[in-house]
Amino acid sequence: MTFLSPFSGVLLSVLRFMTGLLLLQHGFTKYLNFPVGPMNNASPTTMGGAAGILELVGGVLLILGLFTRPVAFILSGMTAVAYFYAHYPRGFYPILNGGELAVLYCFVLLYIASVGGGPLSLDRAVRSED
């Protein structure tokens, strides 16, 4: 199945962009109270609040594709901590402890950290990097 091979670089950029948007919404709800939900009004002195700052800043940087590798690596670690701190104590299996999203974020971000932001990124435009 090679029909998508010519689009692999662009699809990597789309994956990076969408991952950044999805992380950004977590930061938005914690600090900008949109949308209204249980995570609103986070305090930066809590673990969730600190994660919200990383989600806001890291989400924007991922969307732009700027400093992609280090940002994705840091965010991958953040989501691993989120899994083991918030989900793993409720049980081993992610499907049962509600941690599927944290695990998926962790490995998608680790992949992005290893391959870079793709051709549609500011990293590529500014530094001639992937």
Residue pairs with C-beta under 8 A, 6 or more apart in sequence:
4 11
9 118
9 119
9 120
10 118
10 119
10 120
11 118
12 112
12 115
12 116
12 117
12 118
12 119
13 65
13 117
13 118
13 119
13 120
13 121
14 118
14 120
15 108
15 112
15 118
16 62
16 65
16 68
16 72
16 112
16 117
16 118
16 121
17 62
17 63
17 65
17 120
19 62
19 105
19 108
19 109
19 112
20 58
20 59
20 60
20 61
20 62
20 63
20 64
21 59
21 63
22 59
22 105
23 55
23 58
23 59
23 62
23 75
23 105
24 55
24 56
24 59
24 60
24 63
25 59
26 39
26 51
26 52
26 55
26 59
27 52
27 53
27 54
27 55
27 56
27 57
27 59
28 34
28 35
28 56
29 35
29 36
29 37
29 39
29 40
30 39
30 40
30 41
30 42
30 48
30 49
30 51
30 52
30 55
30 56
31 42
31 52
31 53
31 56
33 40
33 41
39 48
39 52
42 48
42 49
42 52
43 49
44 50
44 52
44 53
47 81
47 85
51 78
51 82
54 74
54 75
54 78
55 75
55 78
58 71
58 74
58 75
58 78
61 67
61 68
61 71
62 68
62 71
62 72
62 75
62 112
62 117
64 121
64 122
65 117
65 118
65 120
65 121
65 122
65 123
65 124
66 121
66 122
66 123
66 126
67 123
68 112
68 113
68 116
68 117
68 121
68 123
69 112
69 113
69 114
69 116
69 117
69 123
70 113
72 109
72 110
72 112
72 113
73 109
73 110
73 113
75 105
75 109
76 105
76 106
76 107
76 109
76 110
76 113
79 102
79 103
79 105
79 106
79 109
80 102
80 106
82 102
83 94
83 99
83 102
83 103
83 106
86 99
86 102
87 94
87 97
87 98
87 99
87 102
88 97
88 99
89 97
90 96
90 97
90 98
90 99
91 97
94 100
94 102
94 103
115 130
116 123
116 124
116 129
116 130
117 123
117 124
117 129
117 130
118 124
118 130
119 130
123 129
123 130
124 130
